[in-house]
Amino acid sequence: MPPVWVWCLVTLWCVLLAVVRLGNITGDHAIVNVLTLLFGFFAFSALATWFVLLSAYPALLRWGSLLVLLGSVTAFCLMYRVDHVSGELVPHFRLRHAAAPDELLQQPAAASRDTAAVATTTPDDFSEFLGPERRGRVDRVAIVPDWTAHPPRMLWRQPIGAGWGGFAIVNGMAVTMEQRGEQELVTCYEAATGNVVWSHATEGRHQTLMGGVGPRSTPTIENGRVYTQGAFGTVLCLDGANGEAIWRQELTELYGVVRGDDVKAIAWGRSASPLIVDNLLVVPAGGPLDGPHVSLVAFDKETGERVWEAGDRQVSYSSPALSLLAGKRQILIVNEDNASGHDPETGRLLWEVDWPGKSNANASVSQAVPVPPNRFFLSKGYGGGAGLFELAASGDDHFEVHEVWRSPRVLKTKFCNVVMHDGHVYGLSDGILQCIELATGNRVWKGARYGHGQILGVRDHLIVQQEDGEVALVEATPEAFREIAQIAALDGKTWNNPSLYGNLLLVRNSEQAACFELVTESSRQERSTKIPDDLSAAGRSPRFR
């Protein structure tokens, strides 16, 4: 039997493990998983040390067991490597010499048409990150929530290059960014068919163990042009008809960062989606690890010429948004360690508030959400929680920021953004769907665990893109958590935002993309109530709860 000191050590590690797992003392399941691994390793090491070095078992058994264990671990490490980790840092392995899925893809096929008519707009356009006004919701569409009688119909599903952005959709043309081998692509697809219309390639491959492969941002389509930012900070303006470059800027060159060294400061790649404001294109700028930093830079959207720079903070993984608050039109941005508001014409700082974070550690990802007439909402993961803040004019066109409430217990939105509806806020808090009261920050209910996915509001419903690729439909009501249905939309880790163009739901992750036709109130009579054969044949039949 092991001596008392061994049992004491093992017991201590097990108690610590139980405290971490059950008490969740960190507020972040990723850290809980890391600590679990460490405490488990220490407990096993204590027993193994006693068994091999101090126990009275035969030497052949003791040393033979050690050799078998070391040989097994070595063989596993020689055969496999960590391919990626989940949002909670659970590792997934791949054969060491196997190519990544994006490296197996050919470059996009020849165009299915001569040009993409993105200069023509429609009321259903989802032309930028999070849709109209970057609100994360679509109110034009009234979807029929009974997915049993009226199931979503899969129009297409196909491989796509790696990346974590979504689709921007104008006039039936869906544009996204993806990685295929050593090229970072901007690709235009027909939304209803998945056929490639054009693609534009830039050399470079951004890849990290925890962040994965490929570009992270969503294109912006405006007035027939496509604006993008790559993972290394390449800002492009493309002709939306054919993908030809009109102008290009390299943020790393402009702000003194050696390409590839960005990972020291912005560990998971530049993720902001470009914002169009009047005649300007606005993106976060950043700088070297130790500075100097520029929070935002504005380019002339027609020529790419720099117009203004603003702020002195390193970038986060959030995107700028335009809003009218406290009677002032302003750009809201979450920076590495604060949030700020800026005059859209000059970039002048109007206000700022501390919002702690590090872009190579406990990063901020979620948007600053305007709450007119004079408030804004912030949330973040890594135990950060959420807060509601109020602006008050202080003279000279500046504003004071007052904290209405702040809580580390609610809406710890690690990767996703929130949806506001009827005085309540919905979001994935450390992977669990949660509803809180906006005015007070009080939690109303906690729903199912969907992982670190994304959500999109559609009138009185939430489309929840789960981290495992499935899509759920949930009622947006404070009364109770009510999941209506789920469909198995994609396979594998999905951190990308869904996009809704009319009744077409486009989803994607780092390996697959798909389009589902939803039944709306206006098209209810046009659809059969039978589950389509192509869904069943492909093994994609809806699953309901």
N, C-alpha and C positions, 0 to 999 in steps of 0.2 A: 504493500500500500504506500502511496506517496506520503511523505512527512507532512506535518502540520503546516509548515511554511508554504508548501506548494498549494495546499487546499486554500490557505488564506489568500494567496495571490489570485488563484483562479476565481474564488468567491468574490474578491474585490473587483476583478475585471467584469464578471457577470453582473454584479450590482450596478456598476457604472454603465454597462451596456443596457440594462433594463431601464435605468433612469433616463438615458438618452433616447431610447426607442419609445418608451411609454410617456415620458414627460415632455419630449421634444423641446429640450431646454434651449435650443438654438433658434427655433422658429423657422428653420429651413431644412426640408427633408434631405436635400443634397448633403448638407453638413452632417446630418444624422447618419446617413449611409456611410460617409467617410469615417466617422467616429466609431460606428458599429464594426467596420472592417478593422480598425486599429485595435479596439478592445478585444475583439475576437482573436486577432493575431497574437496579442500579448497573452491571452489566456491559453491559447494552444501552445505558444512558445514555452510557457512555464511548465506545462505538462510534458512537452517533448524534451526539454532540458533535463528534467528529473529522470524521465524514462531512459534516455540515452546515456547520461553521464553518472547518475547517482543510484539508479534502481539496481536491484539484485537479480534481474532477469539475465539469462545467458548473453554473453557478449555478442555471439553470432546473431541472436534475435534483435538485440538493441541496435548494433551497427548495420545489420542487414536492413532493418526497417528504415533507418536513416538514409541509406543508399537508395532504396526503392523510392522513398519520398522525393529526394533530391533529383533522382533520375526522371521521375514522372513530371516534376515541375519544369525541369530543363527541356524535356521533350515537348511539353505543351508550349513553352515559350519559343522553341525553335519552329514549331508548326503554326502557331497562331499569333496574332497581334491584336491589340485593341483597335477596332475599326472606328468606333464612335462611342459616346456616352449619351445617356438619356438626360432629360432635364433635371433628374435627381441623381446624376453622376453614377448611374448603373452602367457598367461597361458592357459592350457588345463586341464579340470577337469575330475575326475573319482570318482565313488562311493567310499566312504571312506573305506569300508571293502572289496572291490573287489580286488581279487588277480591281480598282474601284469601279463601281457601276458606270460612272460618267466617262471613265477612260475606255469603256467598251462601246460607247455610242459613236456613231459616225457623225460628221457635221450635218446640220439640218439639210433635208432634201431640197431639191430645186423648188422654186416658188410655184404655188398652185395658181397664181394669177399675177398679172403684171405689177399691180400696185395695191396698196391697202388704203382704203378711203377713210382715213382717220381725220381728215379735215372737215368731214361732215359729222355733226354732232346729233345726238338723240336724247330725249328726256331720260332714258334708262342708263346713260353712260355711267360707268364706274371708273373715272379717268385718273384716279390717283390713289395713293396709300389710304386705306380705310374708307374709300368711297367719297361721296359728296361732302365737301367741307371737312374731311378727315374726322368725321363724327363716329365712324364705326357702326353706322346703321343706314338702312335703306327704308324709306317710308312710302315710296311710290307703289311698291309691290304688295299685294295682299295674297300671300300664299295660303293654300288650303292645308291646314295642319293635319288632316286625317291622312297620314301616309299609309294606312292599311288599305283604305279604299282607293286612294289616289297616290300611289307610290312614286317617288322620283324615278325618272327614266334615264338610264345612263346612255348618253349619246356617243361618248368615246372615252377611252382610257388608254394611255400609252406612256412609254418611257420618256423621261425628260432629263436634261442635265442637272447637276447638283446646284443647290442654292436655296435660300430661305426667304426670298421675296414672294410677293403674290402677283396677280395679274392686274394690269390696268386695262380697261376695256372701253373702247369708243366705236360706235357704229358697227358692232359685231367683230371688231378686230381686238384680239387679246395680246398684250405685250408683257413679257416678263424677262427676267435675267436668269442665266444658267451657266454652269461650268461644264465644258466638254473637253477633257484632257487639259492641255495647257492654254486653252482659250476661254476667256470670259465673254459670253455672248449676250446680246440683246436680241430677243427673238419675237417675231410677230406671228401669231397663229389666227386662223379663223376660229372664232369662239365656238361655233356650232358643230364644226367638223374636226378640229384639231390639226388641220392641214397647215403646213408652214407657208407663210407668205414671203417673209424675208428674214435675214439675220445679219447682225453686225458683230464682228469679232475683234477683241482686244487681247493682246498677248499678256499672259499672267495667270497664276493659279494661287489663290489664297486658301490655305488649309491649316487648321489647327486641330488638335485632338479633341478638345471640348467643344469647339465651335463648328467643326466640320469643314466641308469644302464649299467653295463658291461664293458668289455675290449674295449680299444680304438684303438689299433694298428693293423697293417696288418702283417701277418707272412712273413718270408723270407725263400725261398726254395733254397738250394744249395747242389749239390753233394749228393742227396738222403736224406738229413736231413732237418728238419723244425725247424726254430729258431723263437721264439716269446718273447714278453714282455707283461705281464699282467698289469692291471690297478694299482695294488699295487707294481709293480716292480719285479715280479717274471720272471726271464729270463730262458727260457727252450730251450734245444736242444733235439729234438725228432727224432726217427727213422721214416723217411717218409714213410716207407713201412707199419708200423703197429701202429705208435703213441706211442711206448714205449719210456720212458725217458732215455736219455743217460747221460745228466748232467743238473744241476739246480743251479742257483744262486739267492739269494734274495738281491736286491739292498738296501732295507730298513735296513736289518741287516748289510750289509757291510758298510753303511754310516750313521749309528746311528740314524735312524728314527723309532720311534715306529709305527708299522703297524696300519694304520688307521689315524695317525696324519699327513700323507702326505697331506691331504686335506687342512691343514693350509697354506701350501706353494704352493702346486700344486693342486689347488681347483677342477680341472676337471679330475684328474687322469692322470697317466703316459701314454703318447700317442705315443711315438716314436717307429718307426718300426726298428728292428735290421738291421745293415748294415754289410755285409761281405766284408772284405778287405784282400785279400791274405789268410793268415791262422788265421785271427782275426775276432771276432765278436765285433762290436762297438755299444754301446748304451750310451745315456746321463745318468749321474749318480745322480747329485743333492746332497741333504743332508737336514738337519733340516732347519726350517724356518730361524733361525738366523745364520746358517752356522756351521761349514765350508762346502763349496760346492766343488764338482768336476764336471767339465763340461762334460767330456767323460771318459768312462772306456772301455778298450779293453780286451776281454777274448780270450784265445786260443780256436778256434772253435771246436777242437777235444776233449779237456779235460775240458774246463770251467775254467782253471786256469787264474788268473789275470796276464796280461802281462804289461800293462801300464795304467796310469791315466793322465788326462790332464785338464788344465783350473781350474778356481776357481769360476765359475758362477752356479747359480741355473738353473735347466732345464726349457725349454719352452715346447710347444706342437709340436714342429717341429722335424723332423728326420734328422740324418746325411746323407750326400751324398758325394760320391767320385768324384773328377774331376781333370783335368790337366789344371792349370791356371798359366800364367806367367812362363811357362816352368817347373812348379813344381807340382808333384802329391800331392794332399792334400784332407783332409776331411773338408767339409764345414758344419757348424752347427750354427743355430740360438739359442742362449741361452736366459735366461730370459730378460736380458737388454742389450745384445750386440750380434754381430755375430763374428765368428772367424774361422780361418783356421788352421789346424793341420797336422803335418807330420804323415802319416799313419803308419810308422814303430815305432815311439817312442812317438807320441802324442805331441811332442814339438809344442808350440805356434808359428805360423808363422806371424800372423797378427790378429788384432781385430778392430772392429769399433762399436761405440755406436749405439744401436738400442733399444730405451727405451721400457720397458714393465714390467709388474708384472704378475707372473703366478697365482696369486689369485685375479687379477683385469683385467687390460687391456692386456690380454695375447697375446703372439706371437704364431701363428700356422703355417703360411706358410713357405715353404722351402726357403733356399737360393738357387738361380738358377744360375749355372755357365753360363757365356757368353764368350766363348773362343774368342781370346787367353788369355785375361788378365782382364776380367771384371766379375762382378757378380751382380745379381739383388735381391732386397729385397722388400717385401710388407707385410702389415699387416692391420688388421681392427682397430676398436676403434679410428677412426680418424687418424691413423698412416700414411696411404698412402704408397707410393712406392719410391724407389730410385735405381739408377744405380751407381756402384762404380768400381774404377779401381785400380789394383795392380801394384806397381812398386818396383823392387828389390832395397833393401837398404843396401846390404852387409850382410855377415854372415848368409846367407840363411834366412833373414827376409825380410818383405815387408812393404812398406808404402801403406796406403789406401787413395785414392783421390776420393772425391765425384764428379761424373759427373753431376748428378742432383738429386734432392729430392723434392717430392711434396706430401703434405697431401691431395690433391684433387683427386688423381687418384688411382685406384686399391686398395681400402681399403678392402683387402681380409680377412675377419674375420675368416672363417673356411677353405676356399678352397685354392688351389694352382693355379698357372698361367700356361698357355700354350704359348710357343713362336713359331712364324711361320713367316718366310719371313720378319724379321725386325720389327715385331709388337708383342705385348703382349696382351693376352686375359685373362680375369678373371672376377669373380663375385665381383664387387665393392659394398660393403654394400648391396649385394643381386641383383644388376643389372649387367647384362653382359656388359662389357666395353672393348674397344680396344684402346690401346695407341701406339704411336711410341716409340720404344725402345731407339733410340739414343737421343731423346729430352724429353721424358715424356709427350709430348703433347697428349691430348685426341683426338682420331680420331672419334669415335662414341660411343654412349650409346644406348644399346638395351633394351630388355625386362627385367622385374623383375622376376627372377627365385627363389628368396629367397637364403638362405645360403646353397646351394647345392655344387656340385663339377663339374669339367669339365675334359674331356679327348680329346686330339687332335688325329685325325685320318686323316693323310695326310692334305687335304685342308678343313677338316670339324672339327667341335667341337661336341662331344656328351656331352650334358649338363644334368646332373642329378639334377633335381629340388628338392627343399626342400620338396615339397608336394608329391614327389614320381614319378612324371611324368618325362619322358625323352624327350628332344628336340634335334633335329639335326639342326645345324647352320653352315653356311658357314664361314670359317676362311679367311675373306677377309677384307682389310681396306676400300674397296670401300663404303660399307654400311652394316648395320645390316640386315641379311637375314636369317630368320628362315624358314626352309624347312618343318618340320613336328614335330609332337609330338606323343608319345604313352603313355598310362596310364600304367606304368610298375608296380608301387607299390602303396600301400595305406599308408598314414601317413608320419610323419617327417622322412626325409632321409638326413643324414649328411655324408653318406658313399661314398667312391670313387667307381666308376664303374671299371670293369676289362674287358679286351678284349683279348680273346684267339682265334686266327684265326678269324672265323666269329661268334664266340659265345660271346655275351655280357652278363656278369653276373652282376647283381645289387642286393643290399640288404639294409635293414635298421635294426631297432631294433626289428622288428616283422616278416618281410617277406624277402624271397630271391626269385629270378627268373632268368631264363636264356632265352635269345632271340637269335634266329638264324638270322643273318643279311645276306642279299644277297650281294655277292661280285662280282666284275667284272668276276672272274674266274668261278663263279657258277651261273651267271645270267640265262643261258639257262636251268639250271636244276630245276628252280623253276617256279611254275605256277603263273600267275599274279592275280589269285583269292585270296582274303583274306581268310586265313585258317579258317575252321569251329571252331577250338578250341579257336581261339581268339574271334570270335563273340559270341560263346556260353558262354564264361567266362566273357563277357562284357568288353573285353580288345581291342576292335577294334581301330586301329590307328586313330588319329584325326589330320587333316592337316589344315594348314593356307595358 
